[in-house]
Amino acid sequence: MKAIIISVDLGTPDFQAHSDEFVMLARGAGADIVAHLVARRQRPDAAYFIGKGKLEEAVLAADDAGADIVLFDQALSPAQQRNLERVLKRRVVDRVALILDIFALRAQSHEGKLQVELAQLQHLVTRLTRLWTHLERQRGGIGMRGPGESQLEMDRRMIGAKVKLLKERLEKAQRQRSTQRRSRLRSGTMSVSLVGYTNAGKSTLFNALTRAGAYAADQLFATLDTTTRKLWIEGAGQVVVSDTVGFIRDLPPTLIAAFRATLEETVQADLLLHVVDASSPQRDEQILEVHKVLEDIGAGDVPRVLVYNKIDEAGYLPRVERDEHGTIVRVFVSALARSGLDGLRQAIVESGQLAGSNAFNIENIQPE
C-alpha cells in the first residue's frame, strides 16, 4: 500500500529519533513509503495539527505519488483526523492506530489477540462519529432524529458489550496466569523477565539463554506475546525466564492498560534483565523510556540488571560491571554471537543469592 508520512517537529530534542522510529513502524506494517513530509510548528493546529500550507503540500504530494493512505506521526484527535481526511480525500492513520495495527498483525496467542482487540475497540469508540458522516445531518427535535444517531448509539452499545466481554475473558486469563505464578513461588523457582525497548534483541537473547525457538526479527514489535521457559543455571537451580513485549516512545495508554495482564510477568519477577541495544545512538533515551513504563506498570522497584546487547555492532568486549557494593549492574553481551552469556548467568545467580530464600531455594531442585 502506497503511503505518505507526515512528521511534525514541535521542537523536541528527540524529534529525529521519533521520526525514524515511525518510518520503521510504517515499514513493519507493510507500507510502501512514497513521500515523507516534515512540518515544523511551535504548537499543533487545533483543526488539522499541521498548518494549511503544509496540508496543501501534502495533498499535492499524495496526488503526485498516487498514495493510498496518509500516516501521521502524532496522536490525532478524532476531529483532527476527520478534518484531515476530508481535505486529503484519503484515510489518515495516526501513530496510535498504526501501533495498534502492528500489534493486531503480530499477536499470536489467544490472550494477545484479546488484548489487541480490546485496545482497538477502546480507540475506535472515541472516533465513531467520523464513520457516519455520509448519513443525513441531524436537525434535532422529536421525530426529526436521523438514522445516523440511532446507528451510532447502536454501535456504541455493541462496542460497550464487546469491551465488557473481552475484559471478562482477560480477567480469566489473568487468574490462570496468577495460579501458575503462585505454583512457581511455592516451588521456590526464581522468576526472571527480559524487558527493554522494542528491537533491542530480547528474543534473540531469550533464545540464546534458553535454546527456545521464540520468533526473533530485526523489526519493531517482533514479540507481542510473553513466552516463558525453564532454565537450569548452576548455582541458581531452575529459573523461569520470560520474554516480554518491547516498549516504545508514546506507547498508547490503551495498550499499556490492555497488556497489563501480560506485563504482570514483569511486575512479579524477582529480577528484570533490561536489554539495551548498545549500538543504538538513542540508547540512553530508550533506557529512560523503559524506566518510565516500568514505573507506570508498578515494576519500578523490581531489581534489574542492564544488559548491553549487540556489542559486536558497538565495538565493545564481553564483560560485567559492578557498583561500589560489588553488585553486578551491567553486563555486555552479544546474543547473536552468544558471547558474554556466562557473565549474564553469573548476574542471575548473584541476584538470586541477594534476594535470599524468598526468591528461590535450590535445595531439592534437580535439572530436568
N, C-alpha and C positions, 0 to 999 in steps of 0.2 A: 504494500500500500504506500503510495507516494505521500510524503508528509513534509510540511514546512514547520520549523521550530521557531518560536518567538521567545527569546530570553530577555528578561528585564533587569538591568543593573540599577539597583537602588542605592548604590554607594557602599555596599557591604564589602569588607576586605576579602571574603571568600567567594566573590561572585564567579570568578573564572572556574574554580573547582566545582561550584554548584552547577554551572552551565555544562561543563564537560561531563559531569555525572548524569545530567539529564539526557545528553546525547547517547550515553551508554544505555540508559533506561529505554530510550526510544528504539535503539537498535535491538535491544533484548526483546522488545515487544514485536519485532518484525517489521519496523518501519523502514522505508526507503527514503532517506532524508534528501530532499531535492533543493532545499534552501534553508538558511539559518539567519534570522534577523536578530539584531541586538538593539533594544531600546534603552535609553538612559533617562531616568526620572528621579526626582527628589522624593516623590511620593506617588502612589498609584492613583490613576484617574478613577473617579467613582463609577463612571459608566462603562469604560472599556479597559481599565487598568493601564493601557498604553494611550499615548496621545493620538489625535486624529490624523496627524501627518504620518506617523508610523503605521497606523491602521491602513491608510490608503496605500502605503508602500507594501504592506502585507497582502492586500487584495491583488495588486499587480503581480507580486512575486508568485502568489498561489495560482493565478490565472496563467502566467507565462510558463510555469513549471508543470501545469496540469495536476496540481496537488489534490489529493482526495480528502485530506484531513489536516487540521492545524493543531499542533502540540504546543501547549503553553506552559513554560517553565515557572509557573507560580500557582498557588491555590486561588481559584477564582470564586467569587460569589455567584449564586445562581443568576442574579440579574446581569452581572458582567458577562457570564458565559452566554446567556440568551442574546444580549446586545451584540456580542462579537459574532455569533453565528448568523445573526440577521444581516450583518454587513458583509461578512466573508462568504456567506452562502455555502458554508461547509461546516461539518461537525468540528467542534472545538473540544479538545480533551486537555484538562489541566493536569498538573503534577500529581495530585491526589488520585484522580481517576486512572492515570497511566500506571501508577504503582499498584493500584487495585487490580488492574487488568493483567499485569505481570504475575501477581500473586494467584489470580484465577487460572492463569496459564500453567503455572508450575506446581500448584498444590497437588499432592498425590494421595495422602491419607484421607480417610473419611472425616476425621476431625479437622484436618487442614482445610478441606473443601467447605465444611460447615462454617468455619471461621471466616473464610474469604467471602462466602455468600452473605453472611451477617454484615460484614463491613460494607459490602457493595450496596446492600439494601439500606443501611443507615445513611450512606452517602446519597443514594438515589432519592430518598424520601424528601430531602430538602430541595430537590430540583424537579419535582413532579410537574409543577405548573408549566415548565417550558415544553413538556411533551404534548400539551393540549392547545397550543397557540393556533392550530388550524381550525379549532371549533369556534362557533359563534361567540362573540363577546357577551358577557352577562350584563344585563341592564338593571338587575335587582328588582325587588318587589314580588309580591305573591303572584304566582302564575307566570312570572317572567324569567324564571331561572333557566339558563341554557343547559344543554347536555354536558358541557364541559365541567360544570360544578359537580353534578351527580357522579360523573365518571371519575373525577378527581378524588372525591370523598370515598368512592368505592375502592379506588386504587390504594388510598391511604389506609383504609381498613384492612385490605388484603395484605399489604406490606406489614402493617402492625401485627397481624395474626401470624404471618410468616416469621417475623423477628422474634416473637414470643416463643414459637415452636423451636427455632434454631437455638435460642438461649437455653431452653429446657434440655435439648439434646447435648449442648456443650457442657452444661452443668453435670449431666450424667457421665459424660466422658471425663470430666474433671474429677468426679468422685472415684471413678475407676482408676485414674492416674494416682490419686491420693492413696487409695488402697495399696497399689503397687509400691508407692513410696514408703508407706508405713511398714510394709513387709521387708523392704530393704533396710530400714532403720533397725527393725527387730533383729535382723541377721547381722547387724554391725558392719554393713558394707559402706565404704566411703563413696560419696557421690561427687563427680567432677563434671562441670559443664564447660564446653567451649563456647565463648562468646566473642563478638568482635564486629567490626564494620563489614558490610557485605563485600565479597570478593577478596577478603584478606587471606583466604586459604584454609578456612576452618575444616571444611570437608576433606581436603587433601591430608591435613594433619590428623584428622579423626581416622581416616583410612590407614595412615602410616602407623598410628599408635595401636589400633585395634585389628588391623588387617580386614576391616569390613569393606563392603563394596558400595558405600554411600556415593550418590551421584556428586561429582565434582566437575566444575567447568569454569572457564575464565569469563564469567559474566555475573552481572548483579542478580542477587536473589536466586542462585542456583539451588540453594537449600531453603525449603519453606517448612518442612515437617521435621519435628525433633526425632532424631534417630538415637537409640540407646544400645550400647553393647557392654558386655562384661569383659574385664581385662585383668590378668594376673600380673602384679608388679612385685618383684622380690623386695621384701621389707615392708610392703604395704598390704599384701594379700590381694583379695579380689576387689576390684574397683569398678564402679559403674560409670561409664563415660557417655555423655550426651552431646550431640552436635545440634546446635540451635540455629534459628533464622538469624540472618545478619541484620545489623542496624544501618540506618541511612539518615542523612540530613532531612529534616522536616517530614519524618515518618508520620503519616496521617493518624490523628488521635483515634479514629475509629479502628485502625489496625492495631494500635497498641492495646486498646480495650479488647478487641476480638481475639488477639493472640495471647492474652494474659494467661489463659489456661496452659498453653504450650510453654510460655516463658516461665511458668512456675517451676519448671525443672531448674531454671537459673536461680530463682529466689530461694529454693530449698536446697541448693547444692552446698556441699562442705567446702568446695574450692572452685573458683572460676579461673579458667585459663583464658585470659583476654588476648586473643590472637590479633596481631598488628601486621599490616603489610609494610615491612621495613623499607621497601623500595619506593613507596608512595611519597610524593612531595607533600601531600596533605596529611601525613600520618599523625602529626600532633593534633590537628583539628579533629581527625577521625577518632582519636583516643578520647578527646573531650566529649564528642557526640555520644560515644558508647557509655561513658561515665554518666552522662545526663540521663540516658534512657534507663540505665541500671538503677539510678536514684528514683526515676518515675515508677518503676515496677516493684520497688521495695527491696532491691538486691544491693543497695549501696554499701551495706555493712558486711557482705559475704567476703571472706578472704579471697584475694586474687593475685595472680602472677601474670605479668606482662610477657607475652611470648612473641618475640620479633621473628616473624616468618619471612620467607623469600630472601634469606641473607645471601644466597648465591647471586641474586639480581642486584642486591645493595652493596656487595663487596665486603661483607662482614664475615668473621670466622665464628664457628660454633663456640659458645661459652655461656657461663652463668654469671650473674652479678648479684651481690648480696648487699643488704643495708648495714648500718652500723651495729645492728644486733646479730649479724651473721645469717639473717634470713634471706633466702633466695627471693628476689623481687623481679628479676628479668632473666629470660632465657632466650638465647639466639639460636634459631633452628632453620633448616630448610626441609619442609615436609616433602617436597618433590624429590630431593636428593637423599632424604631420610638421614640427614646429618643433624647432630645436636640433640637427638631424641633421648640419649642417656641422661643428659642434664635435665630434660623435662621430666623424665621418670623420677629423678632424684628430688626435684621440686615437689612432686606429688607425695613422695614418701615423707619428706621432711614436714610438709604441711599437715599430713595426717598425724605425725608424731606430735606436732604442736597442738593440734586440736584435741589430742588425748583420746581416751577410751570412748568418749561420746561420739566421736566421728566414725571410728571403726575399731574393730578388735580382730587382729589377725590370728588369734588363737582359735584352734579348731576349724580353721578355714583352709582348705586344700585346693590347689589349682585344678581346673576342670581338665 
